Amino acid sequence: MGIVMTDDKPVIVFENVSFSYGGPPVLEEVNLTIGSREFACIVGPNGGGKTTLIKLILGLIKPDTGTVRLFGSKPAGVRSRVGYMPQHVHLDPKFPVSVMDVVLMGRLGNGRAFGPYRGEDKLAARKALREVGLFDKRNQPFAELSGGQQRRLFIARAIACEPELLILDEPTANLDPKVEQELYQVLNELNKRMAVVLVSHDMTFVSQFVERVICVKRGVHIHPTSEIRDGTLSEVFGTGVKMVRHDRHEHE
Amino acid sequence: MFIEFFQALAEYTFMQYALLTGILAGIACGIVGTYVVARRITYIAGGIAHAVLGGMGIAFYFSVVNNWQALHPLYGAVVAAVAAAVTIGLVSLRAREREDTVIGAIWAIGMAVGILFIAQTPGYNENLMSYLFGNILMVSAADLWLIGALDIIVVFIALVFYNQLQAVCFDEEFARIRGVNVEFFYLLLLCLVALTVVLLVTVVGVVMVIALLTLPAAVAGLFSRTLRGNMIMAVIFSVAFTTFGLMISYTPNLPAGATIIILAGITYLLVMVGKGRLLSR
């Protein structure tokens, strides 16, 4: 479909992109445009190519055919303008590090090869912590945060570099619905000044906030959230998937 | 109780060298040991430590057979440690599933090579024992210069790249996206571990290195919840263990390396039990 939702320049453009890891194609003939104030959600079955799509956006892998443009350029050169929150299943929950130190990691790579953080880095980190409501916790150990606080901390780390695009990989996995809702409110607020793209397996809450759902299963199918009905996603996912009930005007 | 120790310290240069070696090694040990414990790469450090024996054995053999006085066993140790670190690092970056096998192989092959070369070295020697279990009282002025140089290199690199190393240890994937060269810093960290292991081999020997590398950082970790604080406390504990270990071992003529390790082990257990009691109340 490839609708451009905003008038200004798109942040992400895919043109006829195909990719495989040497075997069968993971993504085939993908066309996709994401605008600079868009809030989009990528859904799809496991192994359907969601993470591959993100790696292509970030320029960590190159497409076999077709082109990927990030802010109108090749992704690898402009990757530092993207705020990224990876899946954190691999993290050590007891790692000895303070909340402030974690946020400051988001300031790495801004032309600095070594040495301590500068004053501007600390200012940006403090600002990011205020935005996610963790400023009071800045001197606490990472290990003492709750699950929801950890996710907010990782959002703060992702936005500490003052990005134009925020990408989040499964930001709400294993959170209870109330905390999940709070997290989307934070993202909604951030969406006022940057594009937000998130990967999710569960659309119950997302659908209240996102404008478009990008379904990835080898190909990419784009649906404005208003179009989503029971059945649309089952075409993509196949059977046995938690169905999305999207009743647009009935917020609880 | 320690009067004899202080008398010896005032009188003999070998005691002064031993004390200084313990302090210098303790500084690097606290800083790098904290990275090792936080990143959970104790097993890698173990592999590197045992590979060191191979390097020391080869250097010792050629220095005796060819009469190359300049070829100090510590040079062999540095080369073997760095080679083992880079090998393990590349394997763990490129082919994760085989990592533990490779570490185990390097661990044992390093030991085997060392034992072969030391056995083939002509003349009676007790070097094998001092390589395996350390002999801090045998440190010479030349050794001390080398130890000092290694110490400065390790501490300088570990502190200058503190932010990068911390980020790579905590979340590799995020660090990569931020433009940090993750592979480089991971290999750099393993090389720092390698050099620190060489420093500690002079204090406690190949076999007990792992304990001295990890116990001070583990004790510090029970008190401090940030990497920086952990390092400062680990340095204090490392230096305290080597210094008090040396003091305690002197009068009863105990092996200094073993005394240091037992002191560190007992401290760790007591602190753990003490903290556990406080928490359960």
Interface residues (C-beta under 8 A of the other chain):
Chain A: L58 L60 R79 S80 V82 Y84 M85 P86 H88 H90 L91 D92 F95 P96 V97 S98 D101 V102 L104 M105 G106 L108 G109 F114 G115 P116 Y117 P141 A143 E144 R157 C161
Chain B: T34 A38 R40 V160 F161 Y162 N163 Q164 Q166 A167 C169 F170 D171 E172 E173 F174 A175 R176 I177 R178 G179 V180 G221 S224 R225 T226 L227 R228 G229 N230
